[in-house]
Amino acid sequence: MKGTRMESKWADWASRLNAIAQNGLTFSHDPFNIERYTSVRKIAEEIFVAHTGVEAAVVRDFFAREEGYATPKVDVRGAVFREGTLLFVKEPLDGFWSLPGGWADVGESPSEAVVREVFEEAGYTTRAVKLLAVYDRNKHAHPPSPHHAYKLFIRCELLSQTPSGSPEAEAKFFEEDAIPELSVTRVTTEQIARLFEHYRHPGWPTDLD
């Protein structure tokens, strides 16, 4: 656990360095400053690779693609409850389970994004009813990532009890004491436990990091 926390710290420091470099490259016109911020980005890449084990080409490609003023990405996750059970989807990339969700698209509101993700991944038509939590990914027990992301957990109400679409993934409802192995890149055990607490206490305010 200690090693994992330290890896996350190094990943956070590297990502923040890259954000400084990205902002500098966005607003700089002087060749000296461009060279300097390019060097800072290179150092950030080396730090991230050395302390996380992510392949250098992956990190380099990710950092190079990011343009403009650096801001966190937005990850939306749908909390869909049915009679005390919670909807999960099986992630095709790692074979573990997560809440339906993903990156919000440009031009979508958070509620539109999460409803779309639930329908695409699980096939269920829902309505977004409440924002349960806004978490900073870096403050939770996720593995290191070059992304700095805010995770929005949104309670979604089922509009139909059976899937009406063609889901991209296997989808199942699980009881709280039978949660499957989680895809911790996307959700953690602590987050799922907190969502069940919100389910039992519908009057609670939104969690904020």
C-alpha positions as CSV (number, residue, x, y, z in Angstrom):
1,M,0.0,0.0,0.0
2,K,2.8,2.4,0.9
3,G,4.4,1.8,-2.5
4,T,1.2,2.4,-4.3
5,R,0.7,5.7,-2.5
6,M,4.2,6.8,-3.4
7,E,3.6,5.8,-7.1
8,S,0.5,7.9,-7.0
9,K,2.4,10.9,-5.6
10,W,5.1,10.7,-8.3
11,A,2.3,10.4,-11.0
12,D,0.6,13.5,-9.5
13,W,3.9,15.5,-9.4
14,A,4.7,14.5,-13.0
15,S,1.2,15.4,-14.2
16,R,1.4,18.8,-12.5
17,L,4.8,19.4,-14.1
18,N,3.3,18.5,-17.5
19,A,0.4,20.9,-16.9
20,I,2.9,23.7,-16.2
21,A,4.7,22.8,-19.4
22,Q,1.4,22.6,-21.4
23,N,0.3,26.0,-20.2
24,G,3.7,27.5,-20.9
25,L,3.7,26.1,-24.5
26,T,0.1,27.4,-25.0
27,F,1.0,31.0,-24.2
28,S,4.7,31.2,-25.1
29,H,6.0,32.6,-28.4
30,D,9.6,33.2,-27.5
31,P,11.8,30.3,-28.8
32,F,13.7,30.2,-25.5
33,N,10.6,29.7,-23.4
34,I,9.2,27.1,-25.9
35,E,12.5,25.2,-25.5
36,R,12.4,25.5,-21.7
37,Y,8.8,24.2,-21.4
38,T,9.5,21.4,-23.9
39,S,12.3,20.4,-21.5
40,V,10.0,20.5,-18.5
41,R,7.5,18.2,-20.4
42,K,10.3,15.8,-21.1
43,I,11.3,15.7,-17.5
44,A,7.7,15.1,-16.5
45,E,7.5,12.1,-18.9
46,E,10.7,10.6,-17.5
47,I,9.4,10.9,-13.9
48,F,6.1,9.4,-14.8
49,V,7.6,6.4,-16.6
50,A,10.3,5.8,-13.9
51,H,7.8,5.7,-11.0
52,T,4.7,4.1,-12.5
53,G,5.8,1.5,-15.0
54,V,3.6,2.9,-17.8
55,E,5.4,2.5,-21.1
56,A,7.3,5.6,-22.3
57,A,5.6,5.7,-25.7
58,V,2.2,5.7,-24.0
59,V,3.1,8.6,-21.7
60,R,4.8,10.6,-24.5
61,D,1.9,10.2,-26.8
62,F,-0.6,11.2,-24.1
63,F,1.4,14.3,-23.0
64,A,1.9,15.4,-26.7
65,R,-1.8,15.2,-27.5
66,E,-2.8,17.5,-24.7
67,E,-3.1,21.1,-26.0
68,G,-4.4,24.4,-24.7
69,Y,-4.8,25.4,-21.0
70,A,-4.5,22.3,-18.8
71,T,-7.6,21.4,-16.9
72,P,-8.9,18.1,-15.3
73,K,-11.0,15.7,-17.4
74,V,-14.5,14.7,-16.3
75,D,-15.4,11.1,-15.7
76,V,-19.1,10.4,-15.1
77,R,-20.3,7.2,-13.4
78,G,-23.9,6.1,-13.1
79,A,-25.2,4.7,-9.8
80,V,-28.3,2.7,-10.8
81,F,-30.0,1.0,-7.9
82,R,-32.8,-1.6,-8.1
83,E,-34.3,-2.9,-4.8
84,G,-31.1,-2.6,-2.9
85,T,-28.8,-3.8,-5.7
86,L,-26.4,-1.8,-7.8
87,L,-25.8,-2.0,-11.5
88,F,-22.3,-3.0,-12.7
89,V,-20.7,-3.6,-16.1
90,K,-17.8,-5.9,-16.9
91,E,-15.0,-3.9,-18.4
92,P,-13.7,-5.6,-21.6
93,L,-10.1,-4.2,-21.2
94,D,-9.4,-5.9,-17.8
95,G,-12.3,-8.3,-17.2
96,F,-13.3,-6.6,-13.9
97,W,-16.4,-4.7,-12.9
98,S,-17.2,-1.0,-12.8
99,L,-20.2,1.3,-12.7
100,P,-21.3,2.3,-16.2
101,G,-19.6,5.5,-17.3
102,G,-16.6,7.2,-18.9
103,W,-15.4,10.5,-20.2
104,A,-18.0,13.2,-20.7
105,D,-18.1,14.4,-24.3
106,V,-17.8,18.0,-25.4
107,G,-21.3,19.5,-25.9
108,E,-22.9,17.2,-23.2
109,S,-24.1,18.1,-19.8
110,P,-23.0,15.7,-17.0
111,S,-26.6,14.3,-16.8
112,E,-26.7,13.7,-20.6
113,A,-23.3,12.1,-20.5
114,V,-24.1,9.6,-17.7
115,V,-27.5,8.7,-19.2
116,R,-25.8,8.0,-22.5
117,E,-23.0,5.9,-20.9
118,V,-25.5,3.8,-18.9
119,F,-27.5,3.1,-22.1
120,E,-24.5,2.4,-24.3
121,E,-22.7,0.1,-21.8
122,A,-25.6,-1.6,-20.0
123,G,-28.6,-1.1,-22.3
124,Y,-30.9,0.5,-19.7
125,T,-32.8,3.7,-20.2
126,T,-32.4,6.0,-17.1
127,R,-32.9,9.5,-15.8
128,A,-30.2,11.3,-13.9
129,V,-31.7,12.4,-10.6
130,K,-29.0,13.4,-8.2
131,L,-25.2,14.1,-8.0
132,L,-24.0,11.9,-5.2
133,A,-20.3,12.7,-5.2
134,V,-17.6,14.7,-6.9
135,Y,-14.2,13.1,-6.3
136,D,-10.7,14.1,-7.3
137,R,-9.2,10.9,-8.8
138,N,-5.8,11.6,-7.3
139,K,-7.2,11.6,-3.7
140,H,-8.5,8.0,-4.0
141,A,-7.0,4.6,-4.3
142,H,-6.8,4.4,-8.1
143,P,-3.6,3.3,-9.8
144,P,-1.5,6.1,-11.3
145,S,-2.7,7.7,-14.5
146,P,-1.4,10.6,-16.6
147,H,-5.0,12.1,-16.4
148,H,-6.0,14.4,-13.7
149,A,-9.7,13.7,-13.5
150,Y,-12.8,14.7,-11.5
151,K,-15.1,11.7,-11.0
152,L,-18.9,12.5,-10.9
153,F,-21.1,9.8,-9.4
154,I,-24.7,10.4,-10.4
155,R,-27.7,8.6,-9.1
156,C,-29.8,7.4,-12.1
157,E,-33.4,6.2,-11.9
158,L,-34.4,3.3,-14.1
159,L,-37.1,4.1,-16.6
160,S,-37.5,0.5,-17.6
161,Q,-36.7,-2.7,-15.7
162,T,-35.2,-4.5,-18.7
163,P,-32.5,-3.4,-21.2
164,S,-33.9,-1.7,-24.2
165,G,-30.7,-1.3,-26.2
166,S,-27.8,-3.5,-27.3
167,P,-25.3,-3.2,-24.4
168,E,-21.6,-3.0,-25.1
169,A,-20.7,-4.9,-22.0
170,E,-22.1,-7.6,-19.7
171,A,-24.3,-5.9,-17.1
172,K,-25.6,-7.2,-13.8
173,F,-27.1,-6.0,-10.5
174,F,-25.2,-7.0,-7.4
175,E,-26.1,-6.8,-3.7
176,E,-23.8,-4.9,-1.4
177,D,-22.3,-8.1,0.2
178,A,-21.6,-9.7,-3.2
179,I,-19.7,-7.0,-5.1
180,P,-17.5,-8.5,-7.8
181,E,-13.8,-7.8,-8.3
182,L,-13.6,-4.1,-9.3
183,S,-11.8,-2.4,-12.0
184,V,-10.0,0.0,-9.7
185,T,-8.8,2.2,-12.5
186,R,-12.4,3.3,-12.6
187,V,-14.0,2.7,-9.2
188,T,-12.8,1.6,-5.7
189,T,-14.3,-0.4,-2.9
190,E,-14.6,2.6,-0.7
191,Q,-16.5,4.6,-3.4
192,I,-19.0,1.7,-3.9
193,A,-19.5,1.5,-0.1
194,R,-20.2,5.2,0.0
195,L,-22.8,5.0,-2.8
196,F,-24.7,2.3,-0.8
197,E,-24.6,4.7,2.2
198,H,-26.1,7.4,0.0
199,Y,-28.8,4.9,-1.1
200,R,-29.7,4.3,2.5
201,H,-29.7,8.1,3.3
202,P,-31.3,9.8,0.2
203,G,-31.3,13.1,2.0
204,W,-27.5,13.3,2.3
205,P,-25.8,16.2,0.5
206,T,-23.3,15.6,-2.3
207,D,-19.8,14.5,-1.3
208,L,-17.0,16.9,-2.3
209,D,-13.3,16.3,-2.0
